């Protein structure tokens, strides 16, 4: 990748820049030559902001990123050059091949190396280096199988996460990370799996590890703010949002992640800004994209965009019918009940009789509180689930509070992948196994 420095320096002499972009570009090159890679990256990003259509700047930025081990981001920038800015800069395929080789993705490395040779008609500046790279790649006949295994494991882990089998997904993700220590998406999915299991502390430790090894990893930064938001660490969320506000990602995927994250934490002003910018750039979003665009537009009083976006949501995901932001603008009473219940317990007070919660519902909550008062993470998760289920359950089904508590505990641990049995929860709540089985089936149906 270092050869790109000389190549781009020569090309910079003949390609005119506006004064400001040229200024930051040259300062970035100087910082690179002096070995100050972090400053070089900052300056080249600034130059790119001023000259977004100039491929040489983005190529040079990709070169420096590759030097510091940011192979994935370097590759993404090089692809922007090829696809959007200058398809004739075929040497980008050679540098992409090098990046994939560093990541251990040898099949992709071979594919891009061969693509470079094809497009330059074996007469390009880096033909000799590309042939050397291919020779090294072909020495290991198992590389294709290794990469197939990587793709299989990655897809399998995502399928397990989608199915709620987080403990199994964690095992797969650890295997991925052991074999590919710079495969950052695996780290992020590992953190999310722990979070979904209720292990917020472990999730945050993993995210901190990512940011230590790969500073500026946007997915890790966004996942971190979302987890703190759900933990109700408002001061931390505010601080993290202030950091994310000044981030200006180039890639559409990163803009999407940033916009959706702001939507999740209730910063609809910032969410609307980023999500709308994607729409203006011709981004073809999925249901989740239009979901957050509709919500942020609604909260920012852009009703036409909100209604248009929600129509797209219903087209892509019909099960969202009835969940439009203008149909959800009243506070969820169950959330209020949940907060009221926890506050009352912390103050050793009783909930007022005017609460809309059934008395039997309170008895179930009390049983769960007594059992898990020592573990606030488990308690919060189970009570949240209970108060969300409660409005759907008929009064006749609330008569056996011990059986309901046992069923909730069983289903919670089943969901997070921790072993328990119907016999164990039956003993804990002094009910028969048959009763536990009946109520587990009842709650599972909801």
N, C-alpha and C positions, 0 to 999 in steps of 0.2 A: 504493500500500500504506500510505502514511502516514495515510490517512483512517481506517484500522483502529484506529490508536492512540486517536483521539478516540472512535470508536464503542465500543471495548472498555472505555475508561475510564468512559463513561457507563453501560454495561451492568454494570460491576463494582460500581457503587453499589447496584444493586438485587439482585444475586445474592450470597447470603451465602457467605463462605469461613470455614473453620476458621482459627484465629488464625495458625498457623505458615505455612500456604499463603498467606494474605493478606499476611503480613509480607514474604515473599520476592517476591511478585507486585508489591507497591507499591515495594519497593526496586529491582526490575527495571525498572519504569516510570521511576523517578527516574533510574536510570543511563542509560536510553535517552534521556530528555530532555536529559541532560547530555552526550550524544554518546559515552558510554562503552559502545559496542555489545558488546564482548567480555564485560564484567562483566554487562551486561543479559542476555545469553544465558545465562551461568552461573546467575544468580539466577532467571531464568524456568524454566530446566531444574530447578532445585532446587524451585521452587514446583510444577512439574508432577509431580515425584516424590511430593510430599506430597498433591497433589490430582489424581491421574491421571484422574479422571472429569470434571474441570472443563474444558469446551471453550474458555472464554475465555482461560485461561492458554496453551493450546496455540496458539490463534489469535494471541495477542500474540507468542509465541515465533516463529511463522512470519513475522509482520510484521517483526520485527527481523532475522531471517535473510535475508529478501528485501532489506532495506536494505543488508546487507553483501555481497550478491551470491550468497548460498547459495540460489539459486533452486530447485534440485532438492530439497534437504532441506526447504525451506519448503513446497513443493508436497506432499511426502510427509506432513508434519504436517497440512496443511489437509485432505488426503484422510482422515486418521484422524478428524478432527473430523466430516466429513460422513458417513463410513461407520459409525463406531463410537460416536461420542459424541452428536452432535446433527444429524440430517439436515435440520432446519429452518434451520440456519445457511447458507442458500443463497448468501450473499454470498461464501462461500469460493470459489465457482466464478469469481467475478470476479477475486479475487486470484490464483487458479491461472492464469487466462487471462493476467494480467499477467506472472506468472513465466515462462510458456511464451513469451510475446512477447520477454522479455529474453533467453531462451535461443536465440531464432531459430526456435523450433518453432511456426510461425505457424498451421499447420492445427489443431494442438492448442489454440492460443490462441483461435482462432475457435470451435472446438467448445465450449469451456468458457464463453466469453462468451455464446454463444447459449443454452447450458444455463441460465445465470444469468437471462437475460431471460425464458426460458420458465417457470422455477420461481417467479420473483417477479411474474409476470404484468405485466411492464413497469411495475411500480410500486414498485421497490425503491430503496434509498438510493443505489445506484451506477448507476442506469439511464443517466443522461447520460454518465457516464465510460465505461460499457461501449459505448455507441453511438459515442463518439469513437474508442475503441480499434478497434472493428470497421471504422470508416471508414478508419483508417490501414492496417489489415490488408488490406482489399480494394483499396487503391491499388496494391498489388503483385500482379499476377495470376500471377506465377511462384512465389509462396510455397508453394502446394500441391505443385507439382512439386519444389521444393527439398526439402521435408520427405519426400516420397516417396523422393527420392534418398538422404536421410540414413538412412531406415529400411532401404532396400535395401543400402546400403554397410555398415551395422552388422551386418545379418544375414549378408551375404556374408563379412565379416571373421571372424565367429564360425564359419561353415562351414569356412573355410580353416584356422582354428586347430584345429577338430575333426579335420580331415583331415591335420594335421601340416604344412601348407604355411605355415609361419610367415613366411617371407620375403615371400610374396605378401600375407599378412594385414597385415604391417607397412606395406606400401605403401598399402593401403586405409585403415588406421588413421591414417596421416599425412595422407591426404586429408581424412578426417573431422575431425581436429584443426585443420587449416588453416581449414576452413570453420566450425567450431564450437569455439572455443578454450576453452570451459568445459564441454565434453562429457567429464566426468571418467571415465566408464566406458571411453571410447576410450583414454585415457591408461593406465588400468589394464591393459586388454587388450594395449596396446603393450608395457608392461613385462613382462607374462607371456610374450608372444611372444618377446621377446629372451631371457628366462630359459630358455625351452624350447629355444632355439637354442644355449644354452651361454654367452650373453653376460650373465653375472650382473652385471657392473659397470655395463653400460648400463641394465639393468633397474632397478638400485638408484638410478641417477641420475634416471631417469624418475619413480620413486616419490618421491624427495626433491623433485623439481620439483612434483609434485602437492601434496605436503604443504606446500610453500612457498606455492603459489597458493591452495590450498584446505585450510587447517589442519584437522586432525581428520577428514579423509576416511578412514572406517573401512576401506574396501576396500584403500586404499593401505597403511594401517598393518598390516593383516593380511597382505597380500602381502609386505610387507617382512620380517616376522618369519618367514614360511615360507621365503623365499629364504635368509635368514641361517641358518635351521635346516639346510637342505640343503647349505649351504656349511660347516657344522659350526663356526660362530662362536658357541660356547656362551654366552660372556659377553654378547654382543650380544643373543642370543635371550632370555636371562634378564632383561636390562634392558627389552627391548621387551614381554615378557610382563607384567612388573610395571606397565608403563604401561597395557596393555590390561586388566589385572585390575580397574582402577577405572573402566573405561568401562561405562556402563549405557545401552545403546541402547534407544530406544522402538520402532523399527520391527522387525517380525518378521524381515525380510530381513537386517537388521544383526545381530540376535541369532543367526540361523542362521550367518552368516559368522563371527561371533566364536566360536561353539561349534565349528564345523568346523575353524577355525584352531587352536584349543587342542588339538583331537584330533590334527591333523596333526603338531604339535610335541611330542606325548606328554604334554600336561598334561590328562590324562583327568578329573581332579577338576573343573577349570574347564569342560571340554567338557561333562561330564555335567550340571553345574549349568544351563548355558544351554540345552542341547538338551532337557533334561527340562522346563524352563520353557515351551518352545514347545509341547511335547506337552500340557501341562496347559492351555495357552491355546487348544487346539483346532487347532493348526497341522497341515495336511495335507501331510506331507513327501514328498519324492521318495526314490529309492533311496539317494542320497548322504547325505541327512539320516539315514535309518534305519541306514545303514552306520556312521556316526560315533556315533550314539546306542548302537548295539549294542556297539561297541568300548569306548566310555567306560563304559557300564554294566557290562560284563564286568570291566574293570580296577578298577572301584569296588565289585565284589562284589554288584551288583544283578542276580543271575542271571535272575530272572523277566523283568525289562525287557529284558535283553540277548537272551534267546531270543525274546521276542515281536518285538523290533525286527528280529532276523535273519530271522524268517519273512516280515516285510514286505519285507526286502531281496530275498529269493529270489522273492517274488511279482512284484516290480517289475523285477528284474534276475536272471533264472535263471542267468546265466553266473558268478555269484559263488558257486555251489555249491562247497563244499570250502574256502572262504576265511573261515569263521567265526572270530571271535577265539579261541575255545577250541580251534580246529584249527591256529592259527598262534602258539601261545604259546611255541614253542621258538625260540631265536635262529636266524636264517637263516645256515647255515654259509658260504654264498657271501659274505655281508657280512663275516664274520670273515676269510675268505680274502683278500678285497679289501684290508681294512685291514692284514692281515699282510703282504701283498705290498708295499704302498706303504711300510710301516714298514721292511721289509727293504731296500728300495731306498735309502731315505733314510739307512740306517745302513751301506750297502754290505755287507750280509750276504746269504747265500743262505738261501732258505726251507728249513726243515727237511724231511727226507724223509718225516716222518710226516704232512705236509699231505695232505688228502684231494684236492687238486687234481692232475689228471693232469700228468705231466711235459711232455707236448706243450702242454697249456694254459699252462704256465709259459713255454714258448718263444714262444708267440704274444704273451703279455703282455710279454715282454722286447723283442720286435721293436717293439711299439707304444710301449713306454717309451723305447726308443732314438730313435724318430722324433719323439715329442712331449714329451720331457722339458722342453723350453723353454716349453711351453704347458700349464700344469697343468689348466686348464679342459677343454681338449679331451681330454687324457690321462685325467682322472678320468671324463669322460663315456663314452669308448670302453671303458675298462677295466671300468667298472661294467656296461656292456652285455655285455661279453665274459663276465664271471664269472656274470652271470645266465643267459646262453645255455649256458654250458659243461655243466651237468648234463644238458641235453637232447640233447647231441650224442654220437653213438657214437664209440668209440675208433678205429674204422676211418676215420672222417671227420676225425680229428685229425692224420693223418700229414703233411699239407702245412701247416706252421705259417705259412710266408710267404704262401700263398694265403689262409689264414684271416685273417691280419692285413690283407692288402690288401682283402679283402671287408668287414671291419669298418670300415676307414677310409672306403671308398666309401659304405657304408650310413649311416655317421655323418654325412658331409657332405651326403648326399642328404636325410637327415632334417631337418637344420638349414637347408637351403636354400642351401648354398654349392656353387658349381659345381666339379665334378671329373669325370673320365672314367675309364672302365675302363682305357684305355691309360695314363693317368697313374699310377694305382696299380700297374699291371703293371710299369711301368718302376721305380717306387720300390722294389718288392720283388723285382725281377728274376725275374718269372714271365711266362708268355705271356698274351695277352689272353683266349684261350680258357679257360685255367685260372682266370683272375680271374672271367670270366663264370660259370663253373660254380660257384665257391664263393660268389659273390654270390647266385646263385639258391638255393643250399643254405641260407645263413643267412637269406635273406629268407623262406624257407618256415617258419622258426621264429618 
